């Protein structure tokens, strides 16, 4: 009987100890979990980018959500096996390109191309005027060759235009080319209809004078290195 009572007492003591241990664990566990839970910290922003987010503090360190970081930087996330890759946009996609200031005056390349064009047109005009005055026909093949050469030089001048003055002067070159083409077509049309053309047909005609005056004024303008509209070219 005494041994039985002693055994009951031992079991009761063990049960009491176990109950106390479990109660202590239950009380301590929430405090431990709360201590490890992430807490919101300061605001996080990226210079040069719009938007912001909250930093998370965990065990004394700061963290930010990857998807939020990708959004702030306008990047993209990709997942490959056990790797996560954040791809940022190119620098020129986020930074506006700076436009260099336009240089004043005429560029050397445009000036050379423009003078070359005027030289071809001058040769073209003189050949037609001399053909009329001397009654020595110019072949359509030669005229076509001059036309293609003048057209090529006009394209080169357009490609060389790099300043505001270049771009303002190019329409004058284009108008001179068109006027010369009109004079040439008039000569070919008259030549096809008559074997003889009066020397006064094209000599000092308004269109011929306009072509000559435009060429002179254009060259003079390029020598001053500053654009000035030339009414004679229009």
Buried (B, 14 or more C-beta within 10 A) or exposed (E): EEEEEEEEEEEEEEEEEEEEEEEEEEEEEEEEEEEEEEEEBEEBEEEEEEEEBEBBBEEEEEEBEEEBBBBBBEBEEEEEEEEEEEEEEEEEEEEEEEEEEEEEBBBEBBBBBBBBBBBBBBEBBEBBBEBBBEEEBBEEEEBEEBBEBBEEBBEBBBEBBBBBBBBBBBEBBBBBBEBBBEBBEBBBEBBEEEEEBEEEBBEEBEBBEBBBBBBBBBBEBBEEEEBEEBEBBE
